[in-house]
Amino acid sequence: MNTTLITAIVAIASAAFLTACGTPVPQTSAPVYTSGQPARTTYGYIDSIQVVAGNNSNSPGVGAVIGGVVGGVLGNQVGGGVGKDIATVAGVVGGAVVGNKIEQSNRTPVRDTYQISVRLENGSYQTIQQDSLVDLQVGNRVRIENGRVYRN
């Protein structure tokens, strides 16, 4: 019974951990400047500005899973018979709660960024994502230089 319970806990924790490791792929409607593109200066007018919610890079739930596994292993070391089973379950639940609290307290704050769509002088559009607007507004004449938008 003990090895079966531990094996089940480890299997569930491993599956949850691997599932939490996936990262969503952001979707954009226009090409976004990347640092691999050659640096050049272009001019245009701001067509739109959208706030993009910051993406937290930490995997949510990993702390709870790890805490649950550790709590289950520790709880399994206590008592015998039905008491051991109860201690194991309590260890899993308690460890998950503590692990989740630790993960939340260590999470780094995320900042919003701005997706700025610029209608270039040649009629095409370019979308730039940057961390601040400074004094940029829709309709401003701007220049795009090294992947950033500046008021012109």
C-alpha positions in Angstrom: 0.0 0.0 0.0 2.8 2.4 0.9 4.7 2.0 -2.3 1.5 2.1 -4.4 0.5 5.5 -2.8 3.9 7.0 -3.2 4.1 5.8 -6.8 0.7 7.3 -7.5 1.7 10.6 -5.9 4.9 10.8 -7.9 3.2 10.0 -11.2 0.5 12.6 -10.6 3.1 15.2 -9.6 5.3 14.4 -12.6 2.4 14.8 -15.0 1.3 18.1 -13.4 4.8 19.4 -13.4 5.3 18.6 -17.1 2.0 20.1 -18.0 2.8 23.3 -16.1 6.1 23.7 -18.0 4.3 24.6 -21.3 4.4 28.3 -22.3 1.7 29.9 -24.4 2.7 31.4 -27.8 1.7 35.0 -28.0 -0.5 35.9 -31.0 0.0 39.2 -32.9 -1.8 40.5 -35.9 1.2 42.3 -37.4 4.9 41.7 -37.7 6.8 42.6 -34.5 10.4 43.9 -34.7 13.0 41.5 -33.4 16.6 42.2 -32.7 17.7 39.9 -35.5 16.5 42.4 -38.1 18.9 45.0 -39.5 18.8 48.3 -37.7 17.3 51.1 -39.9 15.2 54.2 -39.5 11.8 54.5 -40.9 9.1 57.2 -40.5 5.3 57.1 -40.2 2.3 57.9 -38.0 1.0 56.1 -35.0 -2.2 54.3 -36.1 -3.0 52.5 -32.7 -1.6 51.8 -29.3 -2.7 48.7 -27.3 -1.7 47.7 -23.8 -0.4 44.1 -23.7 -0.8 42.5 -20.3 2.5 41.3 -18.9 3.2 37.6 -19.1 4.4 36.0 -15.9 7.3 33.7 -16.8 6.9 31.6 -13.7 5.0 28.3 -14.2 1.9 28.5 -12.0 1.2 25.5 -9.7 4.7 24.1 -9.7 5.2 25.2 -6.0 2.0 23.4 -5.1 3.0 20.2 -6.9 6.5 20.1 -5.4 5.1 20.9 -2.0 2.5 18.2 -2.3 5.1 15.6 -3.3 7.4 16.5 -0.4 4.6 16.7 2.1 3.3 13.3 1.0 6.7 11.7 1.3 7.2 13.2 4.8 3.7 12.3 5.9 4.3 8.7 4.8 7.1 8.5 7.3 4.8 9.0 10.2 2.7 6.3 12.0 1.4 3.0 10.7 -1.7 1.5 9.2 -4.6 3.9 8.7 -2.8 6.6 10.7 0.0 6.5 8.1 -2.5 6.9 5.3 -4.1 9.9 7.0 -0.7 11.4 7.6 0.3 11.0 4.0 -2.9 12.7 2.7 -2.5 15.5 5.2 1.2 15.9 4.1 0.2 16.1 0.5 -2.5 18.8 1.2 -0.4 20.7 3.6 2.7 20.6 1.4 0.7 21.8 -1.6 -0.7 24.8 0.4 2.7 25.8 1.7 4.4 25.2 -1.7 1.8 27.4 -3.4 2.2 30.2 -0.8 6.0 30.1 -1.2 5.7 30.3 -5.0 3.3 33.3 -4.9 5.6 35.2 -2.5 8.6 34.6 -4.8 6.9 35.5 -8.0 8.4 38.5 -9.8 6.0 41.3 -10.7 5.2 41.6 -14.4 4.8 44.9 -16.3 2.4 45.7 -19.1 4.0 46.6 -22.5 2.6 48.7 -25.4 2.0 47.4 -28.9 2.3 50.4 -31.2 1.1 50.1 -34.8 2.7 52.6 -37.1 1.5 53.3 -40.6 4.8 53.9 -42.5 5.2 56.5 -45.2 5.2 53.8 -47.9 1.7 52.7 -46.8 2.7 49.5 -45.0 2.4 48.9 -41.3 4.9 47.9 -38.7 4.1 46.9 -35.1 6.6 47.6 -32.3 6.2 46.3 -28.7 8.0 48.4 -26.1 7.8 48.9 -22.3 6.9 52.7 -22.2 5.1 55.3 -24.2 6.8 58.4 -22.9 4.8 61.1 -24.9 3.5 59.0 -27.8 -0.1 59.3 -28.9 -2.2 58.1 -31.8 -1.6 60.4 -34.8 1.9 61.4 -33.8 4.5 61.5 -36.5 7.3 59.1 -35.4 10.5 57.4 -36.4 11.3 53.8 -35.8 14.9 53.3 -34.9 16.5 50.1 -33.6 13.2 48.6 -32.8 11.8 51.5 -30.8 9.3 54.2 -31.6 10.3 57.9 -31.0 8.3 61.0 -31.5 9.6 63.0 -34.5 
